[in-house]
Amino acid sequence: QVQLQESGGGSVPSGGSLRLSCTTSTYTSSNYCLGWFRQAPGKEREGVAAISSDGSTAYADSVKGRFTISQDRAKNTLYLKMNTLKPEDTAMYYCAADIFARCPLAWANIYEYDYWGQGTQVTVSS
């Protein structure tokens, strides 16, 4: 069982920045995939970014060039740095983990992940 806890959400004006953190309980897998997802009211949960155990990353087209995913394995913490935020980035943001395999091509598929955090709200005002 892996537990995940997000933090760092908040309200910012358009163009602002936030850094989300996701602290995970310890796991020993050498192959894993960690992802950030978001869900706006009335919309499906969508993949934002993912990072594999080998350091490779993937991003949704809507956030490329603005968001950066990273991890500090020593601290068991996943990050999402979000710059140039837009009102359409407003959503509940979730971190997720698959501790059995590296990120697949279908990294944005919610069913690829076994563990989820409770979410942190990001609100961007225009």
Buried (B, 14 or more C-beta within 10 A) or exposed (E): EBBBBBEBBEEBEEEBEBEBBBBBEEEEBEEBBBBBBBBBEEEEBBBBBBBBBEEEBBBBEEBEEBBBBBBEEEEBBBBBBBBEBBEEBBBBBBBBBBBEEBBBEEBBEBEBBEBBBEBBEBBBEE
